[in-house]
Amino acid sequence: MPTDADLNLLFALNALLSEGSVAKAAERLGLSESAMSRALARLRESTGDQLLVRAGRAMVLTPHAEALRDRVRDLVQESRAVLQPAGASMDPRTLRHRFTIRANDGFIEAFAHQLVARAAHEAPGVRLRFAPKPDKDVRPLREGLLDLDVGVLGESGPEVRVQALYRDHFIAVVRQGHPLLAEPEVTAERYAACDHVVTSRHGRTVGPVDDALAAMALVRNTAVVVPSFGTALSIAAATDLVALIPSSYFEHLRAKGTLCAIPLPMPTAQITVSQMWHPRLDRDPAHRWLRGLVLEVCRPRSEQAGAP
């Protein structure tokens, strides 16, 4: 880029490379499509590359544009942080941004509706995208594909910032009228004697509950493994299988009336649910607002559980 280039074009370039569309980039920056088209023409002249080319009815990035995307995104984020006055506040009502939050279905079911409602009230220009959580790989955070990763901390590495949101624990869930409810006390022996449906993204059949049972010389029969808590509850509602579900998920369940929650009859450790992000976003005002929103929505539960 020439030394006298208009550095404001970086923001247009970032929008174009992120959205892959002139129309969407214009909407993101609050510009007309003609103004964004002119910016694209100037960027093509400055970079000596077409950047976006027609492929059927859509536009795709050129290889050079793909190579630039991460660098441009980091430059824009860093420039915003540098030019933000120390201690300056941001008015969420003027914010126009789309955030991607990765979380499992338990968190999404429990908190997504509250996050969407709060965001719509505080920042009408913000859009939230909830992405599935197939694993705990931190590369999507590192590569800028995610704004926040919510869940139980895995192998994060030193480059990831972590903030605890709340503590949770697992409970047993059965249908109303389940044989396990026929007696007042649900013992570990009676619990282990039931057939169980467990949730695992990777098809695992054992976990901390099995370890706790093994310490009591007990083994449970895992009859079904499913990838989501919702599916596990559907099976539990229609059969005599016992589901293992996070307490926070069950508390917000809309169809709770057909199911009963039972405390696990053996000691199991609590789990800490955290929000994680890349350090390059630490000082970004928009991202700070997002982190604060997530923390505020989860805080009532955190206070009830005595979590930090």
CORFENPE-V767294 format. One line per field, one symbol per residue. psi: psi as a letter, one per 40 degrees, with the letter a starting at -180 (. if undefined). A space follows every 50 residues. Layout:
psi = ???
//
This chain:
psi = hideiheddddddddddddfhdddddddefiiddddddddddddddefid chihgbeiiiiiddddddddddddddddddddehiheiihhddehhihih hhiiddddddedddddddddddgdehhhhhiigeafheddddeeeidihh ahhagdieehihhhdiiiiiiihiiheiddedidhhidddddeiiihihh deeieiadddddddeefihihhdihieidddddddddeaeihihiidddd dehdfddeihihihfihiiiihhihiiideedehdddddddddddddedd ddddefi.
//
